[in-house]
Amino acid sequence: MTDEIQEIHPLFQGAPRTTEFRKLRKRIVRYVREAVEQYGMVEHGAKWLVALSGGKDSYTLLAALYELKWRGLLPVELIACNLDQGQPGFPATVLPEFLERVQVAHRIEHQDTYSIVMDKVPEGRTYCSLCSRLRRGNLYRIAREEGCSALVLGHHRDDILETFFMNLFHGGRLATMPPKLVNEEGDLFVLRPLAHVAEADCERFARAMDYPIIPCDLCGSQDGLQRQQVKALLDEWEANSPGRRQVMFRALMNARPSHLLDPKLFDFAGLGLKLTDKNIN
């Protein structure tokens, strides 16, 4: 990937020229391209609404998608969207100014879901579930208003793993966030092109690019969240056995219904033996 000014998207201008960063950037873009192709994300004439929270993951997603589009490898129209949820102290000018500077089409939506969450969630309970539902509902609406066929989210490999273990430990099911799904109304795709990308790579990339990171002070201020507990467990496993996360992620891509216990996925009752001379005699 060359970095002559005329050959890159403005999102990448000023990128570090170190070999380490070039390898990181190349790896992220390759993984995103692989996910887009592997899960058939591109539809003819597609327009994608890319959710931009201002966190490291959504910045990495936006940059990787525009890198692919800039190089003619992603034939879709992109529009970035930030949902300002009315959190006190939210730096409302940061993202509009950034998106204007890097020449990214965008929409900034102001919806005070913060007050609703604070009013509805009892003290001591976590905000994430209601906050997420309200945010997702607004993003669906915006995607429809913008004529988009897909909402694109910045969930990465580690998010997918954490969700799997949360469902396993607390939900009693084997499930996680898929790279591609259709919403309940059936009119929008939900895509996760960062599905193969490690969180640590998103962190290194966004910091190296010096993107203006905006922390989530709403849920980030709470202690004892189930996701934090699962993340700590995975961190411990990774520290004791480097590469464990990637091995577990590959397992999610290598499911064998006949070796699980769900009769809705595999016809155990219909299993039969092959007839041989020994069986007949």
C-alpha positions in Angstrom: 0.0 0.0 0.0 1.6 3.2 -1.1 1.0 6.4 0.8 1.3 9.1 -1.8 -1.3 11.8 -1.0 -3.1 11.3 -4.3 -3.3 7.6 -3.8 -4.9 7.4 -0.4 -8.2 8.4 1.2 -7.9 11.4 3.6 -8.7 9.0 6.4 -5.2 7.7 6.0 -3.3 10.9 5.5 -0.6 11.3 8.1 -0.4 7.6 8.7 2.8 6.4 10.4 5.4 5.1 7.8 6.8 2.5 10.0 7.0 -1.1 8.8 5.0 -2.2 11.9 2.1 0.1 11.1 2.1 -0.9 7.5 1.8 -4.5 8.4 -1.0 -3.7 10.9 -2.9 -1.7 8.4 -2.5 -4.3 5.7 -3.7 -7.1 8.1 -6.8 -5.2 9.2 -7.8 -4.3 5.6 -7.2 -7.9 4.5 -9.3 -9.3 7.3 -12.2 -6.9 6.5 -12.1 -7.8 2.8 -12.1 -11.5 3.7 -15.1 -11.1 5.9 -17.0 -9.1 3.3 -16.3 -11.8 0.7 -16.7 -14.8 2.9 -20.1 -13.8 4.3 -21.5 -12.3 1.0 -22.0 -8.8 2.5 -22.1 -6.8 -0.8 -25.4 -6.6 -2.6 -26.0 -4.9 -6.0 -26.4 -1.2 -5.6 -25.9 -1.3 -1.9 -25.7 1.7 0.4 -24.3 1.2 3.9 -24.9 3.2 7.0 -21.7 2.9 9.0 -22.3 3.5 12.8 -19.6 5.7 14.2 -19.5 6.0 18.0 -16.1 7.7 18.1 -14.5 4.7 19.7 -11.4 2.9 18.4 -13.4 0.1 16.8 -15.8 2.3 14.7 -12.9 4.4 13.5 -11.0 1.3 12.4 -14.1 0.0 10.7 -14.6 3.3 8.8 -11.0 3.5 7.7 -10.9 -0.1 6.5 -14.1 0.3 4.5 -12.9 3.5 2.9 -9.5 1.9 2.1 -11.3 -0.9 0.2 -13.7 1.5 -1.5 -10.8 3.8 -2.5 -9.0 0.9 -4.1 -12.1 -0.3 -6.0 -12.6 -3.4 -3.9 -15.9 -2.4 -2.2 -18.5 -1.3 -4.7 -21.0 0.2 -2.2 -22.0 3.7 -1.1 -21.0 4.6 2.4 -22.4 7.1 4.8 -21.1 7.5 8.4 -23.6 8.1 11.2 -23.1 9.2 14.8 -26.0 9.0 17.2 -25.6 11.7 19.8 -27.6 10.1 22.7 -27.5 13.2 24.9 -25.0 12.0 27.4 -23.8 14.9 29.7 -20.4 16.2 28.5 -20.5 14.5 25.1 -18.2 16.4 22.8 -20.7 17.1 20.1 -18.4 18.9 17.7 -15.6 16.3 17.6 -17.1 13.9 15.1 -18.7 16.4 12.7 -15.4 18.3 12.4 -13.4 15.1 12.0 -15.7 13.8 9.2 -15.7 17.1 7.4 -11.9 17.2 7.5 -11.5 13.6 6.1 -14.2 14.2 3.5 -16.6 11.4 4.6 -20.3 11.7 3.9 -22.1 11.6 7.2 -25.2 12.3 9.3 -25.2 13.4 12.9 -28.4 12.5 14.7 -29.4 13.9 18.1 -31.7 11.7 20.2 -31.8 12.0 24.0 -31.9 8.2 24.8 -29.7 8.9 27.8 -32.5 10.4 29.8 -34.8 7.4 29.0 -32.1 5.0 30.1 -31.5 6.8 33.4 -35.2 7.0 34.0 -36.1 3.4 33.2 -33.1 1.4 34.6 -33.3 0.8 38.3 -30.3 1.8 40.4 -27.7 -0.9 40.5 -28.8 -2.5 37.2 -26.7 -2.2 34.0 -27.6 0.2 31.3 -26.3 -1.7 28.3 -29.4 -3.7 27.2 -31.8 -0.8 27.1 -29.2 1.7 25.7 -28.3 -0.8 23.0 -32.0 -1.3 22.0 -32.7 2.4 21.8 -29.5 3.0 19.8 -30.2 0.2 17.4 -33.8 1.3 16.8 -32.7 4.8 15.9 -30.0 3.5 13.6 -32.5 1.3 11.8 -34.7 4.3 11.3 -31.9 6.5 10.0 -30.7 3.7 7.7 -34.2 3.6 6.2 -34.4 7.4 5.9 -31.1 7.4 4.1 -32.1 4.7 1.6 -29.5 2.2 3.0 -29.8 -1.6 2.7 -27.5 -2.3 5.6 -26.4 -1.1 9.0 -22.7 -1.7 9.5 -21.4 -2.1 13.1 -17.9 -2.1 14.5 -18.0 -5.3 16.5 -14.7 -7.2 16.3 -13.5 -10.7 16.9 -13.2 -10.3 20.7 -16.8 -8.8 20.9 -18.0 -11.9 19.1 -16.1 -14.3 21.5 -17.3 -12.4 24.6 -20.9 -12.6 23.4 -20.5 -16.3 22.8 -19.4 -16.9 26.4 -22.0 -14.6 27.8 -24.7 -16.7 26.1 -23.0 -19.9 27.2 -22.6 -18.9 30.9 -25.7 -16.8 31.3 -28.1 -17.5 28.5 -27.9 -21.3 28.2 -27.4 -21.3 24.5 -24.6 -21.5 21.9 -24.9 -18.3 20.0 -23.1 -15.1 19.3 -23.2 -12.0 17.0 -23.1 -13.2 13.4 -21.1 -11.3 10.7 -24.3 -10.9 8.7 -28.0 -11.1 9.6 -31.3 -9.6 8.7 -33.2 -7.5 11.2 -36.5 -8.6 12.7 -38.5 -6.4 10.3 -36.7 -8.1 7.4 -35.8 -4.9 5.5 -32.1 -4.3 6.6 -28.9 -6.3 6.8 -26.8 -5.9 9.9 -23.1 -6.4 9.0 -20.0 -6.8 11.1 -17.0 -6.5 8.7 -14.5 -6.5 11.6 -15.5 -10.0 12.6 -12.0 -11.4 12.0 -10.1 -8.4 13.5 -8.7 -8.5 17.0 -9.5 -5.8 19.4 -5.8 -5.2 20.1 -5.3 -4.4 16.4 -8.2 -1.9 16.5 -6.6 -0.2 19.5 -3.2 0.0 18.0 -4.5 1.3 14.7 -6.8 4.0 16.0 -4.1 5.2 18.4 -1.4 5.3 15.7 -3.7 7.3 13.5 -4.4 9.7 16.3 -8.2 9.6 15.7 -10.1 11.6 18.3 -11.4 8.8 20.6 -14.6 9.5 22.5 -15.1 7.1 25.5 -18.5 5.8 26.4 -18.9 7.3 29.9 -22.4 5.8 30.3 -21.8 2.1 30.5 -18.1 2.5 31.0 -18.8 4.0 34.4 -20.4 0.8 35.7 -18.5 -1.9 37.5 -19.3 -5.7 37.5 -20.8 -6.0 34.1 -21.0 -9.5 32.8 -19.1 -8.6 29.7 -16.3 -7.2 31.8 -16.1 -10.4 33.7 -16.0 -12.5 30.6 -13.4 -10.2 29.1 -11.2 -10.6 32.2 -11.5 -14.4 31.9 -10.5 -14.4 28.2 -7.6 -12.1 29.0 -6.4 -14.6 31.7 -6.7 -17.5 29.2 -4.8 -15.5 26.6 -2.1 -14.6 29.0 -1.6 -18.3 30.0 -1.8 -19.6 26.5 -1.1 -17.0 23.8 -3.3 -17.5 20.7 -6.2 -19.0 22.7 -8.6 -16.3 21.4 -7.9 -17.1 17.8 -8.3 -20.8 18.4 -11.7 -20.3 20.0 -12.7 -18.0 17.2 -11.9 -20.6 14.6 -14.0 -23.0 16.6 -17.0 -20.8 15.9 -16.4 -21.2 12.2 -16.1 -25.0 12.5 -19.4 -26.1 14.2 -20.4 -29.8 13.9 -24.1 -30.2 14.7 -23.8 -34.0 14.8 -21.4 -33.6 17.7 -23.6 -31.3 19.8 -26.9 -32.1 21.4 -29.6 -30.0 19.6 -32.0 -32.4 17.8 -33.4 -29.4 15.8 -30.0 -29.0 14.1 -29.3 -32.7 13.6 -31.6 -35.7 13.1 -30.3 -38.0 15.8 -33.5 -40.0 15.7 -33.0 -40.7 12.0 -29.5 -42.1 12.4 -29.2 -45.7 11.1 -26.6 -48.3 10.7 -25.1 -49.4 7.4 -26.3 -52.9 6.5 -23.4 -55.4 6.1 -23.1 -59.1 5.8 -22.1 -59.2 9.4 -25.3 -57.3 10.4 -27.5 -59.5 8.4 -26.1 -62.7 9.8 
